[in-house]
Amino acid sequence: MVNLSVNINKIATLRNARGSNLPNLVQFAKDCERFGADGITIHPRPDERHITTKDVYDLAPIVQTEFNIEGYPDERFMHLVKEVRPKQATLVPDAPGVLTSDNGWDIEKNKDLLISTIDTLKGLGIRSSIFVNADKDSMHLARMINTDAIEFYTGPFAQDFEKDRDMAVKKYVHAAEIAHKLGLRINAGHDLNLNNLTFFKNQVKYLSEVSIGHAIVSDALYIGIENTIQAYKECLS
């Protein structure tokens, strides 16, 4: 069974639109776990346009499954991680103003930053994961910098899925084989949904976890969050 981590950024976005505490982010995280989520993912960006610093501290003591914090490893992010000690920290190469994660790391260019950050995370007992494109070089470089896990950026797969699903998934299949042989845990995320998730999971071997937010919240508008989480879990079973 592949684990499902629910990214709750969009719930914070909805709450922030009215400046109140509706919907209640903490209660939503609890409910996601109660309905079967294997983890909770957040991405506290510097502009706090969805997850705020306060949210990080509010969520930390109540998440009973895997708490995964995503972000660019600047001083602010690392301070939060050191204080909260999530189970996993997923490092993404986003510039501060980017709308959403849209590429994997250029590991060679950023290797000093990544090596230093991953060493710090290991010292804190936090699993490290880095957002990567699905190519051979990135797998070997990920092993070189000693990360525990990689997270495939699956945006290109989702974009090409309807045109040619076999071609769309091909590079992920090959990259996963390499990553597994190198001893890397394999996660995936970005634009995975009820339409493409089962196919991706069945084709890409050794997958440990998917992190999904936007599609889950969108589906929940129609069928409710409990039914939505169960539907995604069925895709991964």
C-alpha positions in Angstrom: 0.0 0.0 0.0 1.3 3.4 -1.0 0.8 6.0 1.7 -1.3 9.1 1.1 -0.2 12.4 2.6 -2.9 15.1 2.3 -1.5 18.6 1.6 -3.8 21.0 3.4 -2.4 24.3 2.0 -5.7 25.0 0.1 -7.7 24.8 3.3 -5.5 27.5 4.7 -6.0 29.5 1.6 -9.8 29.3 1.9 -9.6 30.2 5.6 -7.3 33.2 4.9 -9.7 34.6 2.3 -12.1 35.7 5.1 -9.5 36.4 7.9 -11.2 34.1 10.4 -10.7 30.5 11.5 -13.2 28.9 9.1 -12.5 26.3 8.0 -10.5 25.3 11.1 -7.2 24.0 9.7 -6.3 21.9 12.8 -9.7 20.2 12.9 -9.4 19.5 9.2 -6.0 17.8 9.7 -7.5 15.7 12.5 -10.4 14.7 10.3 -8.1 13.8 7.4 -6.3 11.4 9.7 -9.5 10.0 11.1 -10.8 9.4 7.5 -7.6 7.4 6.6 -4.8 9.8 5.6 -1.4 8.4 6.3 0.2 11.8 6.7 -0.3 15.6 6.6 1.8 17.9 4.4 2.1 21.6 4.6 4.2 24.2 2.7 4.7 27.3 4.8 5.8 29.9 2.3 7.5 33.2 3.4 4.5 35.3 2.4 2.1 33.1 4.5 -0.5 33.2 1.7 -1.8 29.8 2.9 0.0 28.1 5.8 1.2 30.5 8.4 4.0 30.2 11.0 1.4 29.9 13.7 -0.2 27.0 11.8 3.1 25.1 11.8 3.2 25.2 15.6 -0.5 24.5 16.0 -0.4 21.4 13.8 2.8 19.9 15.2 1.4 18.5 18.4 -1.9 17.2 16.9 -0.7 15.3 13.8 -0.6 11.7 14.8 0.5 10.3 11.4 3.5 11.5 9.4 4.0 15.2 9.5 5.7 16.4 6.3 6.9 20.0 6.0 7.9 21.3 2.5 9.9 24.3 1.7 13.0 26.1 0.4 15.7 25.5 3.0 16.3 29.1 4.0 17.0 30.3 7.5 13.2 30.7 8.3 12.3 27.3 7.1 15.2 25.6 8.9 14.2 27.4 12.1 10.7 26.0 11.9 11.9 22.5 11.2 14.4 22.6 14.1 11.6 23.7 16.5 8.9 21.4 15.3 10.8 18.3 14.3 8.5 16.8 11.6 8.9 13.2 10.6 9.9 14.4 7.1 11.2 17.6 5.5 10.8 17.9 1.8 13.2 20.4 0.2 11.9 22.3 -2.8 13.7 24.7 -5.1 10.9 27.3 -5.2 11.8 31.0 -5.5 9.9 33.0 -2.9 7.2 34.4 -5.2 6.5 31.2 -7.3 2.8 30.2 -7.4 3.4 26.5 -7.0 6.3 24.0 -7.3 7.1 23.6 -11.0 10.5 21.9 -11.3 12.9 19.6 -9.5 16.2 20.7 -8.0 19.3 21.4 -10.1 21.2 19.2 -7.7 24.7 19.8 -9.1 24.3 23.6 -8.9 22.9 23.5 -5.4 24.8 20.6 -4.0 26.6 22.5 -1.2 23.3 23.9 0.1 21.6 20.5 -0.1 24.4 18.5 1.5 24.6 21.0 4.4 20.8 21.0 4.9 20.5 17.2 4.7 23.3 16.8 7.2 21.4 19.1 9.6 18.2 17.2 9.1 19.9 13.9 9.8 21.3 15.3 13.0 17.8 16.2 14.1 16.4 12.8 13.3 14.3 14.1 10.4 13.9 12.1 7.2 15.1 14.2 4.3 13.4 14.3 0.9 14.2 16.4 -2.2 11.9 17.4 -5.0 13.4 16.0 -8.3 12.8 15.6 -12.0 12.7 12.0 -13.1 16.0 11.5 -14.8 19.0 9.3 -14.3 21.5 12.0 -13.3 19.2 13.4 -10.6 18.9 9.9 -9.1 22.6 9.5 -8.8 23.1 13.0 -7.6 20.4 12.5 -5.0 22.4 9.5 -3.7 25.6 11.5 -3.7 24.2 14.2 -1.5 22.9 11.5 0.9 19.2 12.3 1.0 16.9 9.7 2.5 14.2 10.1 -0.2 13.3 11.8 -3.4 9.9 13.2 -4.5 9.2 13.0 -8.2 7.8 16.2 -9.6 4.8 14.6 -11.5 3.6 17.7 -13.2 4.9 16.6 -16.7 3.3 13.2 -16.2 -0.1 14.7 -15.4 0.2 17.2 -18.3 0.9 14.4 -20.9 -1.3 11.7 -19.4 -4.3 12.1 -21.6 -2.2 12.4 -24.8 -0.1 9.2 -24.2 -0.1 7.7 -20.8 2.6 5.1 -21.5 5.0 7.7 -22.8 4.1 10.1 -20.0 5.1 7.6 -17.3 8.1 6.0 -19.0 10.8 8.2 -17.5 9.3 7.8 -13.9 9.4 4.0 -14.3 13.1 4.1 -15.3 14.1 6.7 -12.6 12.3 4.7 -9.9 14.2 1.6 -10.8 17.5 3.5 -10.5 16.4 5.2 -7.2 15.4 1.8 -5.7 18.8 0.3 -6.6 20.5 3.2 -5.0 18.5 2.8 -1.7 16.4 5.9 -2.0 12.8 6.1 -0.7 10.5 7.2 -3.5 7.7 9.7 -3.0 5.7 11.6 -5.7 3.6 14.6 -6.0 2.1 17.4 -8.2 -1.2 17.2 -10.2 -1.9 13.6 -9.3 -5.6 13.0 -9.2 -8.3 10.3 -9.3 -8.0 10.0 -13.0 -4.3 9.4 -13.2 -3.2 8.1 -9.8 -4.0 4.4 -10.2 -2.1 4.2 -13.4 0.9 6.0 -12.0 1.0 3.8 -8.9 0.7 0.6 -10.9 3.5 1.6 -13.3 6.0 3.1 -11.0 7.3 0.4 -8.7 8.7 1.0 -5.2 6.6 4.0 -4.6 6.3 4.8 -0.9 4.1 7.9 -0.7 2.2 10.4 -2.7 1.5 14.0 -1.5 -1.8 15.4 -2.9 -3.6 18.6 -2.0 -5.3 20.7 -4.8 -7.0 17.7 -6.4 -8.2 16.3 -3.0 -9.7 19.6 -1.9 -11.3 20.1 -5.3 -12.9 16.6 -5.3 -14.0 17.2 -1.7 -16.2 20.1 -2.8 -18.4 17.5 -4.6 -18.2 14.3 -2.6 -16.9 15.4 0.8 -13.5 14.9 2.4 -14.2 11.5 3.9 -15.3 10.0 0.6 -12.5 11.7 -1.2 -9.8 10.3 1.0 -11.3 6.9 0.7 -11.3 7.2 -3.1 -7.7 8.1 -3.2 -6.8 5.3 -0.8 -8.5 2.9 -3.1 -6.4 4.2 -6.0 -3.3 3.3 -4.0 -4.4 0.0 -2.6 
